Amino acid sequence: MFRISSVCLCLFASLAIADESSSKPARLTVAQKNGWAVYDAELKKKEDAVNKACGSAVKSSYEKASYPAFDPMKDRTQSACQSAVGTLVEVCGTADGKAAVKESVTKTVCRLSTDGTKVSLDGGVLTIHIDPVKRSISGKNPENYSYSWKSALEEVL
């Protein structure tokens, strides 16, 4: 009886330690830090263009935690993120689009995805899901394979 409870206690303790250590972010290399700095600077340019065109105060960022093995030399999702955020300028080309962005979007977040490339809007946060494998943009109609960033954004706004 003593052995079973000791084994259980050790198992729970090791699980707790493993869980605690897995929640710590990995140390970034200089290349990764520089890569993120470039990504952030380029995204800021898109953010500024959106705010100028839409009369908004949208903030944009990457959900860096969704990039578990970020390699700035191999990753190519930044262009999709910048393209999607930049497309908000086109959406604001109409009065209805401009009003929708101003009223509905306070923040854009680009997230690495494994369940398709798409956009979602929740509580003012426009999330841009970028799947490097499933690159076609999807929307509410699964049979429609001709979504663009503009049509996907207009569909959620």
N, C-alpha and C positions, 0 to 999 in steps of 0.2 A: 504494500500500500504506500509506503514511504517513497519508494522509487517512482511510482507512477505520478504522484503529486510533484516530486522534484523534477521529473522530466517535463511535466506540463508547465511548471513554473519557469524552467529554463527555456522552453519553447516560446512561451509568451514574452519573456524578457528579450529573447533574440528577435522576435517579430517586432517588438516595440523599437529596438535599436535599429533594425533594418528600415523600418518605416520612417524613423527620425532622420536617418542618414540619407534616405532617398529624397526627402523633401528639401534638402540643401541644394542650392543651385551649384552647378559645376563651375569651376573657375574658367573664365574666358581667356583665350589666348590674345595676344596683341593683334593678330590678324582678325580675329572675331570682333574685338572691340572696334578696330578700324572699319571693318565691314559694316557693323551696326551704325557707326557714326555716319558713313556715306549713305546708307539706306535712310537714316533719319533725316539727314540734310536734304536729300532729294524728295522725300515725302513732304517735308516742310514747304518746299517750293510748290507742290501740288496743293497743299492745304491753303497756302496764301492765295493762289489763283482761285480756288473754290470760294474762299471768303470774300474776295473782291467781286467775283461774278454773282455770288448769291446774296451778298449783304449779310453774311452770317459770321459766326464765331466758332466754327467747327474746329476741333482739335483732332489730330490724326496720330496714330501710333501703330507699332507692330506688337502683337501679343508674343513677346519673345519667349515666354515659357512654352509655347506650342512648337518651337523650333528646337527639339532635343539635341540635335547634332548639327547645329548651324555651321556651315563651311562657306564663307563668302566667296571662295574661289569656285565652288560648284553650284551653290544655290542660285536659282534663277526666278524665284517667286517675286522679287522686288519689282520687276517690270509689270507684272500682273497687278500688284497692289497699287503701284503708282498710276497705272492706266485706269483702274476702277475708281480711285479717288479723283483723278483728273477728269473723268467722265461726268462728275457732278457739275462741272462748268457747263457742259452741254445740256444737262438736265435743267439747269437754271436759265437756259435760253428762252424758256417760255415763262409767262407769269405764273401759271399753275405749278410748274417745276420749281421755280424760285421760292414760291410760298411754301411748297412741301418741304424743301430742304431747310428753309429758315425755321419752320414750325416743328419739324420732326427729327432733325439730326443735330446732335450736339457734339458727337464724337464718331470718328471712323476708326476701326480696328482691323488690321490685317492679321489673319490667323492661318497658320499652316493647317491644312485639312487632309483627312484621309477618306472623306465621304463626299467628295465632289466639289467643284468650283461653283460658288453661288454667293448670294448676298442675303442677309437677314437684318431685320430692324427690330430692336427691342429696347424700350425705355430710352429712346434718343440715341442709342448706340447702333450704328450701322456697321455690322460685321461683314468683312469680306473674307470668305472662306476660299483659300487657294490650295487646290489639290494638284501637285505636280504630275500626278499620274492621270487623273481624270480632268483634263484641261478644259474641256467644253463647258461653257457656262450653262448652268441649269437654272430653271425657274419653277414657278408654280405648276406649269403644264409639262409633265414628264415626257410627253410625246413631241414637244417642240425642241428640236435640236439646233435651232438657229438663234438662240439668245445671244445678245451682245451685252456688254456692261450696261449700256444705256437702257436697253429694254428690261434687263433684270432689275436695275435700280428703279426705273419708273414703275415697275410692277410692285415693289415693296413700299414705294413712297405714295 
